[in-house]
Amino acid sequence: MSQEMEARAREMQRLEEAADETERPEEIQKNAGSEEKPALKPSSFWFVPYLIAAAVAGAGLILLEWDKLPLNASTGLKTQRYLLGAMGIIVVLGLAKALHVFVIARMRNAVARFNLTRILRLAVILGIIFIIVPVLFVNWYAAIVSLGLISLILGFALQTPISSFIGWVYILIRAPYRVGDRIQIGDARGDVIDVGYLDTTLWEIGGRHLSTDHPSGRLIKFPNTNVFNTPVFNYSWRLFPYIWNEIKFNIAYESDLEFVAKTMQRIAEEEIGEVMMEKVKVFRDLLARTPVNDLDVQEKPSVVFRVSENTWLEAIVRYLVYPKESGRVKSQLTVKLLAALNKEPDKVMFPKSNAR
């Protein structure tokens, strides 16, 4: 049983990797077994500035060996140390650029490129710091002790930022959300536009001023450490980036329920029927690869009736939609549904006047 679960987990991981390479989930299965696309051709002259800078630093080191140069011993040693440090920084920057050109830039997944660029930038900063410290401090032992004491002090003073940085690493590795995803974490809900080293930025949707999923115009920032203690609701899972949505109307018990159900289902199918069937096929295929494979999932929009708390029935049509298009689709469907139902006032009785 455990081997079967491991096989399913590997299969899901393979599908998720394939899903990162396409915006059409119905093509995931095909892409999962396809070969890699040819890599992008790097720029031919990206290394020229680094070669020029290294040549200048090397020429400076050679000039320091010239006896006729008017420098005393102390100044000469300092200049040599600075030039060696500059050479080391040039090498670090050159290697980072090479990694970006030959590895990161060739990746097809924009989110992966974004994350790896952030990691590479951080590695470059750390590398430059480790080069600059020995250049400024001749006594390596004193420099290491000083850095140790400073790190100890900062560790106590900056516990939250350090936890947020660890949260950033967790977000990159486990990917509870990525740039472009629509998420909800705590009371914050919106589209992820940036995942920094310490915090995440959302472009808020809805909020206190709106009742729909339209962007509110506000930005939300929260520390990355929140992912450790707050549930994350991700509406943009790559393998199945859809949600079920519904529209409900209050109708009288005397209404022709069969007519209402057929009309609402027909209108919804005309709007999204065929597309929804393709999406549900993807969902069923995913369920078949997990232990939860016995759910009854409708391929077409469905209509259900529910007794309301007031004296009316609730007629509900349920359908599948992209999260970022849910508001637009609901608005279009509401207009079309009302137009079709209002044509038969004898069969569909809505609340009116003081009977609301």
GULUM-538754 format. One record per residue (C-alpha): residue number from 1; residue in one letter; x, y, z. Coordinates in Angstrom, 1 decimal. Layout:
N
<num NUM residuo A x X y Y z Z>
...
This chain:
356
<num 1 residuo M x 0.0 y 0.0 z 0.0>
<num 2 residuo S x 2.9 y 2.4 z 0.9>
<num 3 residuo Q x 4.5 y 1.7 z -2.5>
<num 4 residuo E x 1.3 y 2.5 z -4.3>
<num 5 residuo M x 1.0 y 5.8 z -2.3>
<num 6 residuo E x 4.6 y 6.7 z -3.2>
<num 7 residuo A x 4.0 y 5.9 z -6.9>
<num 8 residuo R x 0.9 y 8.2 z -6.8>
<num 9 residuo A x 2.9 y 10.9 z -5.1>
<num 10 residuo R x 5.6 y 10.7 z -7.8>
<num 11 residuo E x 3.0 y 10.8 z -10.5>
<num 12 residuo M x 1.4 y 13.9 z -9.0>
<num 13 residuo Q x 4.8 y 15.6 z -8.8>
<num 14 residuo R x 5.5 y 14.8 z -12.4>
<num 15 residuo L x 2.1 y 16.2 z -13.4>
<num 16 residuo E x 2.7 y 19.4 z -11.3>
<num 17 residuo E x 6.0 y 19.9 z -13.1>
<num 18 residuo A x 4.2 y 19.5 z -16.4>
<num 19 residuo A x 1.5 y 21.9 z -15.3>
<num 20 residuo D x 4.1 y 24.6 z -14.7>
<num 21 residuo E x 4.9 y 24.5 z -18.4>
<num 22 residuo T x 1.4 y 25.1 z -19.8>
<num 23 residuo E x -1.5 y 27.4 z -19.2>
<num 24 residuo R x -4.0 y 24.8 z -20.5>
<num 25 residuo P x -4.6 y 22.1 z -17.8>
<num 26 residuo E x -6.1 y 19.8 z -20.4>
<num 27 residuo E x -2.7 y 19.6 z -22.0>
<num 28 residuo I x -0.9 y 18.5 z -18.8>
<num 29 residuo Q x -1.0 y 14.8 z -19.5>
<num 30 residuo K x 0.5 y 15.3 z -22.9>
<num 31 residuo N x 3.2 y 17.6 z -21.7>
<num 32 residuo A x 4.1 y 15.3 z -18.8>
<num 33 residuo G x 5.4 y 12.8 z -21.3>
<num 34 residuo S x 6.8 y 15.2 z -23.9>
<num 35 residuo E x 10.4 y 16.0 z -24.4>
<num 36 residuo E x 12.0 y 19.2 z -23.2>
<num 37 residuo K x 11.8 y 22.2 z -25.5>
<num 38 residuo P x 15.2 y 23.5 z -26.9>
<num 39 residuo A x 17.0 y 25.9 z -24.7>
<num 40 residuo L x 17.1 y 29.5 z -25.4>
<num 41 residuo K x 20.3 y 30.8 z -27.1>
<num 42 residuo P x 22.3 y 33.0 z -24.7>
<num 43 residuo S x 23.7 y 36.4 z -25.6>
<num 44 residuo S x 27.1 y 36.1 z -27.3>
<num 45 residuo F x 28.8 y 39.0 z -25.6>
<num 46 residuo W x 27.5 y 39.0 z -22.0>
<num 47 residuo F x 31.0 y 38.2 z -20.7>
<num 48 residuo V x 32.8 y 41.2 z -22.3>
<num 49 residuo P x 32.3 y 43.7 z -19.5>
<num 50 residuo Y x 33.5 y 41.2 z -16.9>
<num 51 residuo L x 36.6 y 40.4 z -19.0>
<num 52 residuo I x 37.4 y 44.1 z -19.3>
<num 53 residuo A x 36.9 y 44.7 z -15.5>
<num 54 residuo A x 39.1 y 41.7 z -14.7>
<num 55 residuo A x 41.8 y 42.9 z -17.2>
<num 56 residuo V x 41.8 y 46.3 z -15.5>
<num 57 residuo A x 42.2 y 44.7 z -12.0>
<num 58 residuo G x 44.9 y 42.4 z -13.3>
<num 59 residuo A x 46.8 y 45.3 z -14.9>
<num 60 residuo G x 46.7 y 47.1 z -11.6>
<num 61 residuo L x 48.2 y 44.1 z -9.8>
<num 62 residuo I x 50.9 y 43.9 z -12.4>
<num 63 residuo L x 51.7 y 47.6 z -12.0>
<num 64 residuo L x 52.1 y 47.1 z -8.2>
<num 65 residuo E x 55.1 y 44.8 z -9.0>
<num 66 residuo W x 56.9 y 47.7 z -10.7>
<num 67 residuo D x 59.6 y 49.0 z -8.5>
<num 68 residuo K x 59.5 y 52.5 z -9.8>
<num 69 residuo L x 55.9 y 53.0 z -8.7>
<num 70 residuo P x 55.8 y 55.8 z -6.1>
<num 71 residuo L x 54.0 y 53.9 z -3.3>
<num 72 residuo N x 55.2 y 53.0 z 0.2>
<num 73 residuo A x 54.9 y 49.4 z 1.5>
<num 74 residuo S x 51.8 y 50.0 z 3.5>
<num 75 residuo T x 49.9 y 51.7 z 0.7>
<num 76 residuo G x 51.1 y 49.1 z -1.7>
<num 77 residuo L x 49.7 y 46.2 z 0.4>
<num 78 residuo K x 46.4 y 48.0 z 0.9>
<num 79 residuo T x 46.1 y 48.6 z -2.9>
<num 80 residuo Q x 47.0 y 45.0 z -3.6>
<num 81 residuo R x 44.4 y 43.8 z -1.2>
<num 82 residuo Y x 41.7 y 46.0 z -2.7>
<num 83 residuo L x 42.5 y 44.9 z -6.2>
<num 84 residuo L x 42.4 y 41.2 z -5.2>
<num 85 residuo G x 39.0 y 41.9 z -3.5>
<num 86 residuo A x 37.8 y 43.6 z -6.7>
<num 87 residuo M x 39.0 y 40.6 z -8.8>
<num 88 residuo G x 37.1 y 38.3 z -6.5>
<num 89 residuo I x 33.9 y 40.4 z -6.8>
<num 90 residuo I x 34.2 y 40.4 z -10.6>
<num 91 residuo V x 34.6 y 36.6 z -10.5>
<num 92 residuo V x 31.5 y 36.2 z -8.3>
<num 93 residuo L x 29.4 y 38.6 z -10.5>
<num 94 residuo G x 30.7 y 36.8 z -13.7>
<num 95 residuo L x 29.8 y 33.4 z -12.4>
<num 96 residuo A x 26.3 y 34.6 z -11.3>
<num 97 residuo K x 25.8 y 36.1 z -14.8>
<num 98 residuo A x 26.8 y 32.8 z -16.4>
<num 99 residuo L x 24.4 y 30.9 z -14.2>
<num 100 residuo H x 21.6 y 33.3 z -15.2>
<num 101 residuo V x 22.4 y 33.1 z -18.9>
<num 102 residuo F x 22.9 y 29.4 z -19.3>
<num 103 residuo V x 20.6 y 28.0 z -16.6>
<num 104 residuo I x 17.9 y 30.4 z -15.3>
<num 105 residuo A x 17.2 y 32.2 z -18.5>
<num 106 residuo R x 16.6 y 28.9 z -20.3>
<num 107 residuo M x 13.9 y 27.8 z -17.9>
<num 108 residuo R x 10.4 y 27.9 z -19.4>
<num 109 residuo N x 8.6 y 28.5 z -16.1>
<num 110 residuo A x 8.5 y 32.2 z -15.3>
<num 111 residuo V x 7.8 y 31.6 z -11.6>
<num 112 residuo A x 10.9 y 29.3 z -11.3>
<num 113 residuo R x 13.0 y 32.0 z -13.1>
<num 114 residuo F x 11.7 y 34.6 z -10.6>
<num 115 residuo N x 12.5 y 32.5 z -7.6>
<num 116 residuo L x 15.9 y 31.3 z -8.7>
<num 117 residuo T x 16.9 y 34.9 z -9.7>
<num 118 residuo R x 16.0 y 35.9 z -6.1>
<num 119 residuo I x 18.2 y 33.1 z -4.7>
<num 120 residuo L x 21.1 y 33.9 z -7.0>
<num 121 residuo R x 20.9 y 37.6 z -6.0>
<num 122 residuo L x 21.1 y 36.7 z -2.4>
<num 123 residuo A x 24.0 y 34.3 z -2.9>
<num 124 residuo V x 25.9 y 37.1 z -4.8>
<num 125 residuo I x 25.3 y 39.5 z -1.9>
<num 126 residuo L x 26.6 y 37.0 z 0.6>
<num 127 residuo G x 29.6 y 36.2 z -1.6>
<num 128 residuo I x 30.5 y 39.8 z -2.0>
<num 129 residuo I x 30.2 y 40.3 z 1.8>
<num 130 residuo F x 32.6 y 37.4 z 2.5>
<num 131 residuo I x 35.1 y 39.0 z 0.0>
<num 132 residuo I x 34.8 y 42.5 z 1.4>
<num 133 residuo V x 35.2 y 41.6 z 5.1>
<num 134 residuo P x 38.8 y 40.0 z 4.7>
<num 135 residuo V x 39.8 y 43.0 z 2.5>
<num 136 residuo L x 38.7 y 45.5 z 5.2>
<num 137 residuo F x 40.0 y 43.5 z 8.1>
<num 138 residuo V x 43.5 y 42.2 z 7.8>
<num 139 residuo N x 43.1 y 40.1 z 10.9>
<num 140 residuo W x 40.8 y 37.3 z 9.9>
<num 141 residuo Y x 40.4 y 36.0 z 13.4>
<num 142 residuo A x 39.2 y 39.4 z 14.7>
<num 143 residuo A x 36.8 y 39.7 z 11.7>
<num 144 residuo I x 35.3 y 36.3 z 12.3>
<num 145 residuo V x 34.9 y 37.0 z 16.1>
<num 146 residuo S x 33.3 y 40.4 z 15.3>
<num 147 residuo L x 30.9 y 38.8 z 12.8>
<num 148 residuo G x 30.0 y 36.1 z 15.4>
<num 149 residuo L x 29.2 y 38.6 z 18.1>
<num 150 residuo I x 27.2 y 40.8 z 15.7>
<num 151 residuo S x 25.3 y 37.7 z 14.4>
<num 152 residuo L x 24.5 y 36.7 z 18.0>
<num 153 residuo I x 23.2 y 40.2 z 18.9>
<num 154 residuo L x 21.2 y 40.5 z 15.7>
<num 155 residuo G x 19.8 y 37.0 z 16.2>
<num 156 residuo F x 18.1 y 38.1 z 19.4>
<num 157 residuo A x 17.1 y 41.5 z 18.1>
<num 158 residuo L x 15.8 y 40.3 z 14.7>
<num 159 residuo Q x 13.9 y 37.1 z 15.5>
<num 160 residuo T x 10.9 y 38.0 z 13.4>
<num 161 residuo P x 12.8 y 39.0 z 10.3>
<num 162 residuo I x 14.9 y 35.8 z 10.6>
<num 163 residuo S x 11.8 y 33.7 z 10.9>
<num 164 residuo S x 10.3 y 35.5 z 7.9>
<num 165 residuo F x 13.5 y 34.7 z 5.9>
<num 166 residuo I x 13.1 y 31.1 z 6.8>
<num 167 residuo G x 9.5 y 31.4 z 5.8>
<num 168 residuo W x 10.7 y 32.7 z 2.4>
<num 169 residuo V x 12.9 y 29.6 z 2.0>
<num 170 residuo Y x 9.9 y 27.4 z 2.9>
<num 171 residuo I x 7.7 y 29.2 z 0.3>
<num 172 residuo L x 10.3 y 28.5 z -2.4>
<num 173 residuo I x 10.7 y 24.9 z -1.5>
<num 174 residuo R x 7.2 y 23.8 z -0.6>
<num 175 residuo A x 5.4 y 26.4 z -2.8>
<num 176 residuo P x 2.2 y 27.0 z -0.8>
<num 177 residuo Y x 1.8 y 29.9 z -3.2>
<num 178 residuo R x 3.8 y 31.6 z -5.9>
<num 179 residuo V x 3.8 y 34.9 z -7.8>
<num 180 residuo G x 0.6 y 35.1 z -9.8>
<num 181 residuo D x -1.5 y 32.8 z -7.5>
<num 182 residuo R x -4.7 y 34.0 z -6.0>
<num 183 residuo I x -4.7 y 33.1 z -2.3>
<num 184 residuo Q x -6.3 y 33.8 z 1.0>
<num 185 residuo I x -4.2 y 33.8 z 4.2>
<num 186 residuo G x -6.0 y 34.9 z 7.4>
<num 187 residuo D x -8.1 y 37.9 z 6.5>
<num 188 residuo A x -5.9 y 38.8 z 3.5>
<num 189 residuo R x -7.2 y 37.8 z 0.1>
<num 190 residuo G x -5.7 y 38.7 z -3.3>
<num 191 residuo D x -3.2 y 37.9 z -6.1>
<num 192 residuo V x 0.5 y 37.4 z -5.2>
<num 193 residuo I x 2.6 y 40.0 z -6.9>
<num 194 residuo D x 5.8 y 39.6 z -5.0>
<num 195 residuo V x 7.5 y 37.2 z -2.6>
<num 196 residuo G x 10.3 y 39.0 z -0.9>
<num 197 residuo Y x 13.0 y 37.8 z 1.5>
<num 198 residuo L x 10.9 y 39.0 z 4.5>
<num 199 residuo D x 7.3 y 39.6 z 3.3>
<num 200 residuo T x 4.8 y 38.8 z 0.7>
<num 201 residuo T x 2.8 y 41.4 z -1.3>
<num 202 residuo L x -0.8 y 40.8 z -2.4>
<num 203 residuo W x -2.9 y 42.9 z -4.8>
<num 204 residuo E x -6.1 y 42.8 z -2.8>
<num 205 residuo I x -9.4 y 41.6 z -4.3>
<num 206 residuo G x -12.7 y 42.4 z -2.6>
<num 207 residuo G x -12.0 y 43.8 z 0.8>
<num 208 residuo R x -14.2 y 46.0 z 3.0>
<num 209 residuo H x -15.1 y 48.3 z 0.2>
<num 210 residuo L x -16.2 y 45.7 z -2.4>
<num 211 residuo S x -18.6 y 42.8 z -2.4>
<num 212 residuo T x -17.1 y 41.2 z -5.5>
<num 213 residuo D x -13.8 y 39.7 z -6.5>
<num 214 residuo H x -12.7 y 42.9 z -8.3>
<num 215 residuo P x -9.2 y 44.3 z -7.3>
<num 216 residuo S x -9.7 y 46.9 z -4.5>
<num 217 residuo G x -6.6 y 48.9 z -5.5>
<num 218 residuo R x -4.9 y 48.3 z -2.2>
<num 219 residuo L x -1.8 y 46.3 z -1.5>
<num 220 residuo I x -1.5 y 43.9 z 1.4>
<num 221 residuo K x 1.9 y 43.0 z 2.9>
<num 222 residuo F x 2.4 y 40.3 z 5.5>
<num 223 residuo P x 5.5 y 38.6 z 6.9>
<num 224 residuo N x 6.5 y 35.3 z 5.4>
<num 225 residuo T x 6.5 y 33.7 z 8.8>
<num 226 residuo N x 2.7 y 33.7 z 8.6>
<num 227 residuo V x 2.8 y 30.5 z 6.5>
<num 228 residuo F x 3.9 y 28.6 z 9.6>
<num 229 residuo N x 0.9 y 29.4 z 11.7>
<num 230 residuo T x -1.9 y 30.5 z 9.3>
<num 231 residuo P x -3.8 y 28.2 z 6.8>
<num 232 residuo V x -3.1 y 29.2 z 3.1>
<num 233 residuo F x -6.1 y 28.9 z 0.7>
<num 234 residuo N x -4.6 y 28.7 z -2.9>
<num 235 residuo Y x -7.1 y 29.2 z -5.7>
<num 236 residuo S x -4.5 y 28.7 z -8.4>
<num 237 residuo W x -3.3 y 25.1 z -8.1>
<num 238 residuo R x -1.4 y 24.5 z -11.4>
<num 239 residuo L x -3.0 y 21.1 z -12.0>
<num 240 residuo F x -6.5 y 22.4 z -11.5>
<num 241 residuo P x -6.7 y 26.2 z -11.4>
<num 242 residuo Y x -10.5 y 26.3 z -11.2>
<num 243 residuo I x -13.2 y 26.7 z -8.5>
<num 244 residuo W x -16.9 y 25.8 z -8.3>
<num 245 residuo N x -19.1 y 28.8 z -8.2>
<num 246 residuo E x -22.9 y 29.2 z -7.9>
<num 247 residuo I x -25.7 y 31.6 z -8.5>
<num 248 residuo K x -28.9 y 31.5 z -6.5>
<num 249 residuo F x -32.3 y 33.0 z -6.9>
<num 250 residuo N x -35.3 y 33.0 z -4.5>
<num 251 residuo I x -38.4 y 31.6 z -6.1>
<num 252 residuo A x -41.9 y 30.7 z -4.9>
<num 253 residuo Y x -42.9 y 27.2 z -4.0>
<num 254 residuo E x -45.6 y 27.4 z -6.7>
<num 255 residuo S x -43.0 y 27.8 z -9.4>
<num 256 residuo D x -42.5 y 25.2 z -12.1>
<num 257 residuo L x -39.3 y 23.7 z -10.6>
<num 258 residuo E x -38.7 y 21.4 z -13.6>
<num 259 residuo F x -38.8 y 24.4 z -16.0>
<num 260 residuo V x -36.6 y 26.4 z -13.7>
<num 261 residuo A x -34.0 y 23.6 z -13.5>
<num 262 residuo K x -33.9 y 23.0 z -17.2>
<num 263 residuo T x -33.7 y 26.7 z -18.1>
<num 264 residuo M x -30.9 y 27.5 z -15.7>
<num 265 residuo Q x -28.9 y 24.5 z -16.7>
<num 266 residuo R x -29.4 y 25.2 z -20.4>
<num 267 residuo I x -28.3 y 28.9 z -20.0>
<num 268 residuo A x -25.2 y 27.8 z -18.0>
<num 269 residuo E x -24.3 y 25.1 z -20.5>
<num 270 residuo E x -24.5 y 27.6 z -23.4>
<num 271 residuo E x -22.1 y 29.8 z -21.5>
<num 272 residuo I x -19.5 y 27.4 z -20.2>
<num 273 residuo G x -20.8 y 23.9 z -20.8>
<num 274 residuo E x -18.2 y 22.4 z -23.2>
<num 275 residuo V x -15.3 y 24.1 z -21.5>
<num 276 residuo M x -16.5 y 22.8 z -18.1>
<num 277 residuo M x -16.6 y 19.3 z -19.4>
<num 278 residuo E x -13.0 y 19.4 z -20.4>
<num 279 residuo K x -12.0 y 20.8 z -17.0>
<num 280 residuo V x -14.0 y 18.1 z -15.1>
<num 281 residuo K x -12.2 y 15.4 z -17.1>
<num 282 residuo V x -8.9 y 16.8 z -15.8>
<num 283 residuo F x -10.2 y 16.9 z -12.3>
<num 284 residuo R x -11.5 y 13.3 z -12.5>
<num 285 residuo D x -8.1 y 12.2 z -13.8>
<num 286 residuo L x -6.4 y 13.8 z -10.9>
<num 287 residuo L x -8.8 y 12.2 z -8.4>
<num 288 residuo A x -8.1 y 8.8 z -9.9>
<num 289 residuo R x -4.4 y 9.3 z -8.9>
<num 290 residuo T x -5.3 y 9.9 z -5.3>
<num 291 residuo P x -7.0 y 7.9 z -2.5>
<num 292 residuo V x -10.0 y 10.3 z -2.9>
<num 293 residuo N x -11.3 y 8.9 z -6.2>
<num 294 residuo D x -14.9 y 8.1 z -5.4>
<num 295 residuo L x -16.4 y 11.6 z -5.5>
<num 296 residuo D x -19.4 y 12.3 z -7.8>
<num 297 residuo V x -18.3 y 15.2 z -10.0>
<num 298 residuo Q x -20.8 y 16.6 z -12.5>
<num 299 residuo E x -19.5 y 17.2 z -16.0>
<num 300 residuo K x -22.1 y 19.9 z -16.7>
<num 301 residuo P x -23.5 y 22.8 z -14.7>
<num 302 residuo S x -26.0 y 21.4 z -12.2>
<num 303 residuo V x -29.1 y 22.9 z -10.6>
<num 304 residuo V x -30.2 y 22.2 z -7.0>
<num 305 residuo F x -33.1 y 23.5 z -4.9>
<num 306 residuo R x -32.8 y 24.3 z -1.2>
<num 307 residuo V x -35.3 y 25.5 z 1.4>
<num 308 residuo S x -34.5 y 29.0 z 2.4>
<num 309 residuo E x -34.7 y 30.5 z 5.8>
<num 310 residuo N x -37.6 y 32.7 z 4.6>
<num 311 residuo T x -40.7 y 31.6 z 2.8>
<num 312 residuo W x -39.0 y 31.0 z -0.6>
<num 313 residuo L x -37.0 y 28.3 z -2.3>
<num 314 residuo E x -33.4 y 28.8 z -3.4>
<num 315 residuo A x -32.7 y 27.8 z -7.0>
<num 316 residuo I x -29.0 y 27.3 z -7.3>
<num 317 residuo V x -26.9 y 26.7 z -10.4>
<num 318 residuo R x -23.4 y 25.4 z -9.8>
<num 319 residuo Y x -20.6 y 25.6 z -12.4>
<num 320 residuo L x -16.8 y 25.6 z -12.8>
<num 321 residuo V x -14.8 y 28.8 z -13.5>
<num 322 residuo Y x -11.3 y 30.3 z -13.3>
<num 323 residuo P x -11.0 y 32.2 z -9.9>
<num 324 residuo K x -9.9 y 35.4 z -11.6>
<num 325 residuo E x -12.9 y 35.3 z -14.0>
<num 326 residuo S x -15.6 y 34.3 z -11.4>
<num 327 residuo G x -17.0 y 37.9 z -11.1>
<num 328 residuo R x -17.3 y 38.5 z -14.8>
<num 329 residuo V x -18.8 y 35.1 z -15.5>
<num 330 residuo K x -21.3 y 35.4 z -12.6>
<num 331 residuo S x -22.4 y 38.8 z -13.8>
<num 332 residuo Q x -22.9 y 37.6 z -17.4>
<num 333 residuo L x -24.8 y 34.5 z -16.3>
<num 334 residuo T x -27.0 y 36.4 z -13.9>
<num 335 residuo V x -28.2 y 38.7 z -16.6>
<num 336 residuo K x -28.9 y 35.8 z -19.0>
<num 337 residuo L x -30.6 y 33.7 z -16.4>
<num 338 residuo L x -32.9 y 36.5 z -15.3>
<num 339 residuo A x -33.8 y 37.3 z -18.9>
<num 340 residuo A x -34.7 y 33.7 z -19.6>
<num 341 residuo L x -36.7 y 33.1 z -16.3>
<num 342 residuo N x -38.6 y 36.4 z -16.5>
<num 343 residuo K x -40.0 y 35.4 z -19.9>
<num 344 residuo E x -42.2 y 32.9 z -18.1>
<num 345 residuo P x -43.7 y 34.8 z -15.1>
<num 346 residuo D x -46.4 y 32.1 z -14.8>
<num 347 residuo K x -43.8 y 29.4 z -14.3>
<num 348 residuo V x -41.2 y 31.3 z -12.4>
<num 349 residuo M x -42.4 y 33.5 z -9.5>
<num 350 residuo F x -39.9 y 35.9 z -8.0>
<num 351 residuo P x -40.3 y 38.0 z -4.8>
<num 352 residuo K x -42.0 y 41.2 z -5.7>
<num 353 residuo S x -42.9 y 44.5 z -4.0>
<num 354 residuo N x -43.7 y 44.2 z -0.3>
<num 355 residuo A x -43.4 y 40.4 z -0.5>
<num 356 residuo R x -39.6 y 40.5 z -0.6>
